[in-house]
Amino acid sequence: MDAYLLEKWTQANNSFVKEWKVTDGRIGGNHGVKEKCHKGTLKLLQKIQGVPAVIELIQLELAVAYNTLVFSLNLSSLSDVQQSLTYTLLRALEAVDCQTSSMDPIVLWCVTLKSFSNTSHLSCLHSLLCVQWALWLASCQMQSIRHLLRDVTQEEVTASSQDLRTVIQKLSLSEKENSNLLVAVTAREFKDLLPICTILLEGLENITQENYSAALVAFLQAASLPAPRTLLAQVHTLTGFAFAKLDQPQSALQSYRKAMEVDFGCHSALYQSALVYRQLKNTQAEIEALRLLHSALVQHTEEQTVNTRVMIISPDVLLSSKCKDSIMAVPSPQLILHSLACTCVLEDRILEAVELYLDLMSSLQSDITQPVCTEADVSLPRVPVVYLEAAFTLLRAKRMWDVITVCEEVITKTMNLIPERLVLDLSEEHLLFSMEGPSKSLKHERLEYVLWAAAAHYLQGLAYCKMKDTKESVANFTRSLNWLAKVSIKSTELQMIKFGLVEVYRRLGRQEEAIVCWRESQSSSEAVSSGNLPLYLQTFPEVSLCFDINYLKKAMEDTFQRRGVFT
């Protein structure tokens, strides 16, 4: 082998590793450097593997392959990384004149490790063994990991997390390194990360199977292992989740506190705490947790581009579990604001709710007819709904002109989008519309525009009624019904709006109009209760127009009896 070429390739490898480590040491490191190092080592590996495999070159080849594969974990598909790793093992066997007919990774590893058992190259192979372990972790192949550990340690590995940990502790990997050949991550660093991720994956599998007791055992074991700060915080969060599922809320809260003590940036723990407080009906604690979470999320958004540190091997890559992603998911700041605002309204903390809704409307800063994308599974309501909820809250705060202004915004943005006529039958399995041409989704959008405009006029009618402006109150209730006249529909929401107008007419002594409106409202067979109405159509005692539906029904029956007519 040409000594000059060997030296040149060694220097090239070391140069890429040094460049990465310099960048890795800086907060806000350039992600492009990682891509550059990956492409550089990949090109270098292709050069090395372009010549026949020989023992004099195998240590360099294994080191360059290791660096390339480590960089590839975040930048390539798992199948590509596995293919490259398999080819590297075949090249290693070729260098020692050993062959195998099996391409099964476990068989291939057994043959390779046995062939190099008494050589100085074993540490390089153990580094690659960590890559294989990581690949199986990332693809949730726990059975393959158990087989590999069994063959390496000669210990039987069952599905028990306790047994798995015992075998991992007995695993001895050579950590001897060649100081002339730099590596991106030492075998020791890699090995320290893999056991905790393996036991965590075992616990997550138990969570998926709803075996929360076994999951808790695994998470508690993982918490005792060395781990990066952010990963340890996730372990405590998962532990808290398991406790919550086992109806041990106080233990869950204690675990979430540990997570935040380890890493205050663990927003998942704070969010899960809020959910536990909600379950315990501790509204004050829930609100405090959500407020802290919102502040933390806003600050994180502002600072993440500056303070993000790129890791060569991220635990998130090794634990690409949908179960974990679901548990660790955190709603967007907008959704947190909305949750806070709704909670405050329902708890009669109206002044707080008003400020929260005003902040939320300010943060949306978009066309109110457009959907809002959020990061969590639960999506934020459509922007007009947020505006209507805000108007309802302002009504409760007796800020009547603000109610009218907010509702006018909804009306202005939706009125031109409403069709002349729209027929909807909610009793059918599929929605049937009288219009032709537009897709079903567009037709459903148009229905929502009608409902929003009608609800906005309804809330304006309530505001004018409170200000004792009877003329404007009746006019807005009438406009609300005029919008609804464009839709042929059976819906408790629409009934509620009609009942409001019946009550206005009745109190004004306009009995004939009240009777006509009442009969129209009775054309639907659905029962009406405030429980199945949106927040912005709920009743509340502060507004004199609000009424009890049962009382209204009795009052109208008395009216009909006095007149000698039937309902």
C-alpha positions in Angstrom: 0.0 0.0 0.0 1.3 3.4 -0.9 2.4 5.2 2.3 1.9 8.6 0.8 -1.7 7.8 -0.2 -2.4 6.3 3.3 -1.1 9.5 4.9 -3.1 11.7 2.6 -6.4 9.9 3.3 -5.7 9.9 7.0 -5.2 13.7 7.0 -8.4 14.2 5.0 -10.3 12.2 7.5 -8.9 14.1 10.5 -9.6 17.4 8.7 -13.3 16.7 8.4 -13.6 15.5 12.0 -11.7 18.6 13.3 -13.9 20.9 11.3 -17.0 19.3 12.7 -15.8 19.5 16.3 -14.9 23.2 16.0 -18.4 23.9 14.8 -20.0 21.6 17.4 -18.3 23.5 20.2 -20.1 26.7 19.2 -23.7 27.4 20.1 -25.7 28.0 17.0 -23.2 25.9 14.9 -23.7 26.0 11.1 -25.8 23.0 10.0 -24.2 23.3 6.6 -20.8 22.2 8.1 -22.3 18.9 9.1 -23.5 18.3 5.5 -20.1 19.3 4.2 -18.4 16.8 6.5 -20.8 14.1 5.5 -20.2 14.6 1.8 -16.4 14.9 2.4 -16.1 11.6 4.3 -18.5 9.8 2.0 -16.4 10.8 -1.0 -13.2 9.8 0.8 -14.8 6.4 1.7 -15.6 5.8 -1.9 -12.0 6.4 -2.9 -10.8 4.0 -0.2 -13.3 1.3 -1.2 -12.3 1.8 -4.8 -9.1 -0.2 -4.2 -8.9 -3.9 -3.1 -9.5 -4.5 0.6 -6.2 -5.2 2.3 -5.3 -5.6 6.0 -2.9 -2.6 5.9 -5.7 -0.3 4.9 -8.5 -1.8 7.0 -8.1 0.3 10.1 -8.3 3.5 8.1 -11.2 2.2 6.1 -13.2 1.2 9.2 -12.5 4.6 10.8 -13.6 6.6 7.8 -16.6 4.3 7.4 -17.5 4.9 11.0 -17.3 8.7 10.6 -19.3 8.6 7.4 -22.0 6.4 9.0 -22.2 8.6 12.1 -22.8 11.7 9.9 -25.3 9.7 7.8 -27.6 8.9 10.7 -29.3 12.3 10.4 -28.8 12.9 6.7 -29.5 9.6 4.9 -32.2 7.0 5.0 -31.7 4.1 7.5 -31.7 1.6 4.6 -28.9 3.4 2.9 -26.9 3.5 6.1 -27.5 -0.2 6.7 -26.4 -1.0 3.2 -23.2 0.9 3.5 -22.5 -0.7 6.9 -23.1 -4.2 5.5 -20.7 -3.5 2.6 -18.0 -2.3 5.0 -18.3 -5.5 7.0 -17.9 -7.6 3.8 -14.9 -5.5 2.9 -13.4 -6.2 6.4 -13.9 -10.0 5.9 -12.4 -9.8 2.5 -9.3 -8.2 3.9 -8.7 -11.2 6.2 -9.6 -13.7 3.5 -12.8 -14.8 5.2 -16.1 -15.2 3.5 -19.8 -15.8 4.5 -22.7 -16.8 2.4 -25.3 -15.1 4.6 -26.2 -11.4 4.3 -28.2 -11.4 7.5 -26.7 -8.6 9.6 -26.7 -10.7 12.9 -24.9 -13.6 11.2 -22.5 -11.2 9.4 -21.6 -9.5 12.7 -20.9 -12.8 14.5 -18.6 -13.9 11.7 -16.8 -10.6 11.5 -16.3 -10.2 15.3 -15.0 -13.8 15.5 -12.6 -13.2 12.6 -11.1 -10.1 14.3 -11.3 -11.2 17.9 -7.5 -11.3 18.4 -6.5 -8.3 16.3 -5.8 -4.7 17.0 -8.8 -3.7 14.7 -11.4 -4.9 17.2 -12.0 -1.5 18.6 -12.9 -0.1 15.2 -15.4 -2.9 14.7 -16.9 -2.3 18.1 -17.5 1.3 17.0 -19.3 0.1 13.9 -21.3 -2.3 16.2 -22.6 0.8 18.0 -23.8 2.2 14.6 -25.6 -1.1 13.9 -27.2 -0.9 17.4 -28.3 2.7 16.7 -29.8 1.7 13.3 -31.9 -0.9 14.9 -32.9 1.5 17.7 -34.0 4.1 15.1 -36.1 1.5 13.2 -37.5 0.0 16.5 -36.1 -3.4 15.9 -35.8 -4.5 19.5 -35.7 -8.2 18.6 -32.6 -7.7 16.5 -30.9 -5.8 19.3 -31.7 -8.7 21.7 -30.2 -11.2 19.3 -27.1 -9.1 18.8 -26.5 -8.6 22.5 -27.1 -12.4 23.0 -24.5 -13.3 20.4 -21.9 -10.7 21.7 -22.3 -11.4 25.4 -23.4 -15.1 25.2 -26.3 -14.1 27.5 -30.0 -14.8 26.8 -32.0 -11.6 26.5 -35.7 -11.7 27.1 -38.3 -8.9 26.7 -37.8 -7.9 30.4 -36.2 -4.5 30.7 -34.5 -5.7 33.9 -32.9 -8.6 32.0 -32.0 -6.3 29.1 -30.2 -3.9 31.4 -28.3 -6.7 33.1 -27.0 -7.9 29.8 -26.1 -4.4 28.6 -24.1 -3.9 31.8 -22.1 -7.1 31.0 -21.4 -5.9 27.5 -17.7 -5.1 27.1 -16.6 -3.1 24.0 -13.1 -2.3 23.3 -12.4 1.4 23.7 -8.8 1.5 22.5 -8.4 4.2 19.9 -5.7 5.2 17.4 -4.6 8.7 18.2 -3.6 9.2 14.6 -7.2 8.5 13.3 -9.8 11.0 14.6 -13.4 9.9 15.0 -16.5 12.1 15.3 -17.8 10.4 18.4 -15.8 8.1 20.6 -17.0 4.6 21.2 -17.4 5.4 24.9 -19.7 8.4 24.1 -21.7 6.3 21.7 -21.9 3.3 24.1 -23.2 5.5 26.9 -26.1 6.8 24.8 -27.3 3.4 23.5 -28.3 1.6 26.7 -30.6 4.3 28.0 -32.2 4.7 24.6 -32.7 0.9 24.3 -34.4 0.7 27.7 -36.5 3.7 26.9 -37.6 2.1 23.6 -38.6 -1.0 25.6 -40.7 1.2 27.9 -42.3 3.0 24.9 -43.3 -0.4 23.4 -45.0 -1.2 26.7 -46.8 2.2 26.6 -48.1 1.3 23.1 -49.4 -2.0 24.5 -50.9 -0.1 27.5 -48.7 -2.1 29.9 -48.0 1.0 32.0 -46.6 -0.9 35.0 -43.9 -2.5 32.8 -43.2 0.9 31.1 -42.8 2.5 34.5 -40.2 -0.1 35.5 -38.2 0.6 32.3 -38.4 4.4 32.7 -37.2 4.2 36.3 -34.3 2.0 35.3 -33.4 4.4 32.4 -33.4 7.3 34.9 -30.5 5.7 36.8 -28.3 5.5 33.7 -25.9 8.3 32.5 -27.5 10.5 29.8 -27.3 14.0 28.3 -29.3 16.5 30.3 -32.1 16.9 27.7 -32.5 13.1 27.4 -32.7 12.7 31.1 -35.5 15.3 31.3 -37.4 13.3 28.7 -36.9 10.2 30.8 -38.5 11.9 33.8 -41.3 13.2 31.6 -42.1 9.7 30.3 -41.9 8.4 33.9 -44.5 11.0 34.9 -46.7 10.0 32.0 -46.6 6.3 33.1 -47.5 7.4 36.7 -50.4 9.5 35.4 -51.7 6.5 33.4 -51.5 4.4 36.6 -53.7 7.0 38.4 -50.8 8.3 40.5 -51.1 12.0 39.8 -48.9 13.2 42.6 -46.1 10.9 41.6 -46.5 12.1 38.0 -46.2 15.7 39.1 -43.1 14.9 41.1 -41.5 13.3 38.0 -42.4 16.3 35.9 -40.8 18.6 38.5 -37.6 16.5 38.2 -37.7 16.9 34.4 -37.9 20.7 34.7 -35.2 20.8 37.3 -32.9 18.8 35.0 -33.8 20.9 32.0 -36.2 23.8 32.3 -36.5 23.8 28.5 -38.4 20.5 28.7 -41.7 22.1 27.8 -43.4 18.7 27.5 -43.1 18.2 31.3 -44.7 21.6 31.9 -47.5 20.8 29.5 -48.1 17.3 31.0 -48.2 18.9 34.4 -51.0 21.2 33.3 -53.0 18.2 32.0 -52.6 16.5 35.4 -53.8 19.7 37.2 -56.8 19.7 34.9 -57.6 16.1 35.8 -57.3 17.0 39.4 -59.6 20.0 38.8 -56.9 22.3 40.2 -57.7 25.2 37.9 -55.4 27.7 39.5 -52.4 25.4 39.2 -53.4 24.5 35.6 -53.6 28.2 34.6 -50.2 28.9 36.2 -48.6 26.0 34.4 -50.1 27.1 31.1 -48.9 30.7 31.6 -45.4 29.5 32.4 -45.5 27.3 29.3 -46.6 30.1 27.0 -43.8 32.4 28.2 -41.3 29.6 27.8 -42.5 28.8 24.3 -42.4 32.4 23.2 -38.9 32.8 24.6 -37.7 29.6 23.0 -39.0 30.7 19.6 -37.1 33.9 19.9 -33.8 32.3 21.0 -33.8 28.9 19.3 -32.0 30.2 16.2 -29.2 31.5 18.3 -28.9 28.9 21.0 -29.5 25.7 19.1 -26.5 23.3 19.3 -26.3 20.6 16.6 -25.5 17.2 18.0 -23.8 14.6 15.8 -26.0 11.8 17.2 -29.2 13.1 18.5 -31.3 10.9 20.9 -34.3 11.9 18.9 -32.9 10.1 15.9 -32.3 6.9 18.0 -35.8 7.2 19.5 -37.9 7.9 16.5 -41.0 6.5 18.2 -44.5 7.8 17.3 -45.5 7.0 20.9 -42.7 9.2 22.3 -43.4 12.0 19.8 -47.0 12.0 20.9 -46.2 12.2 24.6 -43.5 14.8 24.2 -45.6 17.0 21.8 -46.4 20.5 23.0 -49.1 22.8 21.5 -48.2 26.0 19.8 -48.1 29.3 21.8 -51.4 30.3 20.1 -53.1 27.1 21.2 -51.8 27.5 24.7 -53.2 31.1 24.7 -56.6 29.8 23.5 -56.7 27.0 26.1 -55.9 29.6 28.8 -58.5 32.0 27.6 -61.2 29.3 27.5 -60.3 28.0 30.9 -60.5 31.5 32.4 -64.0 32.1 30.7 -65.3 28.9 32.1 -63.9 29.8 35.6 -65.5 33.3 35.4 -62.1 34.9 35.4 -63.4 37.3 32.7 -60.9 40.1 32.9 -58.0 37.6 32.5 -59.8 36.0 29.6 -60.3 39.3 27.8 -56.6 40.1 27.9 -55.7 36.6 26.7 -58.1 36.8 23.8 -56.8 40.2 22.8 -53.3 38.8 22.8 -54.4 35.8 20.8 -56.1 37.9 18.2 -53.0 40.1 17.9 -50.8 37.1 17.5 -52.8 35.5 14.7 -52.2 38.4 12.3 -53.8 36.6 9.3 -56.8 36.6 7.2 -59.6 35.4 9.5 -61.0 33.1 6.8 -57.8 31.0 6.7 -57.0 28.0 8.8 -54.2 28.3 11.3 -51.5 25.6 11.4 -50.2 24.4 14.8 -47.5 22.1 16.0 -49.6 19.9 18.2 -52.1 17.2 17.4 -55.0 19.4 18.7 -55.5 22.3 16.3 -56.5 25.8 17.1 -60.1 26.7 16.2 -60.6 28.7 13.0 -59.8 32.3 13.4 -63.4 33.6 13.1 -64.3 31.2 16.0 -61.6 32.7 18.1 -62.9 36.2 17.3 -66.5 35.2 18.2 -65.2 33.7 21.5 -63.4 36.9 22.1 -66.6 38.9 21.4 -68.5 36.7 23.8 -65.8 37.3 26.5 -65.9 41.0 25.9 -69.7 40.9 26.3 -69.3 39.3 29.7 -66.8 42.0 30.6 -69.4 44.6 29.5 -67.2 46.1 26.8 -70.1 46.4 24.4 -68.6 48.5 21.7 -65.6 46.2 21.6 -68.0 43.3 21.1 -69.6 45.2 18.2 -66.2 46.0 16.6 -64.9 42.4 16.8 -68.1 41.0 15.4 -68.0 43.5 12.6 -64.6 42.2 11.6 -66.1 38.7 11.3 -69.1 39.9 9.3 -67.0 42.0 6.9 -64.6 39.2 6.1 -67.3 36.5 5.6 -70.3 38.2 4.1 -68.9 38.2 0.5 -68.1 34.5 0.8 -71.7 33.4 1.6 -73.7 31.8 -1.3 -77.3 32.8 -2.0 -78.7 29.5 -1.0 -77.2 26.5 0.8 -79.0 23.3 1.8 -77.5 20.9 4.4 -79.0 17.7 5.9 -77.1 16.7 8.9 -79.2 13.6 9.4 -77.5 12.0 6.3 -74.3 10.1 6.5 -72.9 12.4 3.8 -73.5 16.1 3.6 -76.0 17.0 0.8 -75.8 20.4 -0.8 -78.0 22.1 -3.3 -75.1 23.8 -5.0 -73.2 22.2 -7.9 -69.6 22.6 -8.9 -67.5 23.3 -5.8 -66.0 20.5 -3.8 -67.5 19.3 -0.6 -64.8 20.9 1.5 -65.6 24.3 -0.1 -69.3 23.9 0.5 -68.7 23.1 4.1 -66.5 26.2 4.4 -69.4 28.3 3.0 -71.7 26.8 5.6 -69.3 27.9 8.3 -69.2 31.4 6.9 -73.0 31.5 7.3 -72.9 30.3 10.9 -70.1 32.8 11.8 -71.9 35.8 10.3 -75.2 34.8 12.0 -73.4 34.3 15.3 -71.6 37.7 15.0 -75.0 39.5 14.5 -76.4 37.5 17.4 -73.7 38.7 19.7 -74.1 42.3 18.4 -77.8 42.0 19.2 -76.9 41.0 22.7 -74.6 43.9 23.1 -77.1 46.5 21.8 -79.8 44.9 24.1 -77.5 45.4 27.1 -77.0 49.0 26.0 -80.9 49.2 25.9 -80.8 50.0 22.2 -83.9 48.0 21.3 -84.0 49.0 17.6 -80.4 47.9 16.9 -80.8 44.8 19.0 -83.9 43.6 17.0 -82.2 44.6 13.8 -79.1 42.5 14.5 -81.2 39.5 15.6 -83.2 39.8 12.4 -80.0 40.0 10.3 -78.8 36.9 12.1 -81.9 35.1 11.0 -81.7 36.5 7.5 -78.2 34.9 7.1 -79.6 31.6 8.4 -82.5 31.9 5.9 -79.8 31.1 3.3 -79.4 27.7 4.8 -81.9 24.9 5.2 -80.5 23.0 8.2 -81.4 21.4 11.4 -79.0 22.5 14.1 -79.1 23.3 17.8 -76.8 26.3 17.1 -79.3 27.9 14.8 -82.2 27.1 17.2 -80.4 28.9 20.0 -80.1 32.1 17.8 -83.8 31.9 17.0 -84.8 31.5 20.7 -82.9 34.7 21.4 -85.1 36.6 19.0 -88.2 35.0 20.5 -87.2 36.3 23.9 -86.5 39.8 22.5 -89.9 39.9 20.8 -91.7 38.6 23.9 -90.1 41.2 26.2 -91.0 43.9 23.8 -94.6 42.8 23.8 -94.5 41.9 20.1 -96.4 38.6 20.6 -97.3 37.9 17.0 -93.7 38.0 15.9 -92.6 36.0 18.9 -95.2 33.3 18.0 -94.1 33.1 14.4 -90.4 32.9 15.4 -91.2 30.3 18.0 -93.0 28.1 15.6 -90.0 28.3 13.2 -87.7 27.3 16.0 -89.9 24.3 16.8 -89.6 22.9 13.3 -86.5 21.0 14.4 -86.9 17.9 16.5 -83.5 18.3 18.1 -83.4 19.2 21.8 -81.4 22.2 22.8 -79.1 22.5 25.7 -76.2 24.9 26.4 -73.9 21.9 26.8 -73.6 21.2 23.1 -73.3 24.8 22.0 -70.0 26.6 21.1 -68.5 28.8 23.8 -69.7 32.0 22.0 -73.4 30.9 22.2 -73.4 29.9 25.8 -75.8 31.7 28.2 -74.6 33.6 31.3 -76.4 35.6 34.0 -74.7 39.0 33.5 -76.6 39.8 30.3 -80.3 40.5 31.0 -81.3 38.9 27.7 -80.1 35.5 28.7 -82.9 33.1 29.5 -83.8 29.7 30.6 -85.0 27.7 27.6 -87.5 25.7 29.8 -88.9 28.9 31.2 -89.2 30.3 27.7 -91.0 27.2 26.5 -93.5 27.5 29.4 -94.0 31.2 28.8 -94.8 30.5 25.1 -97.2 27.7 26.0 -99.0 30.1 28.3 -99.2 32.5 25.5 -100.8 29.9 23.2 -103.2 28.8 25.8 -104.4 32.4 26.4 -104.9 32.8 22.7 -106.6 29.4 22.4 -104.1 28.1 19.7 -101.9 25.1 19.6 -98.1 25.1 19.3 
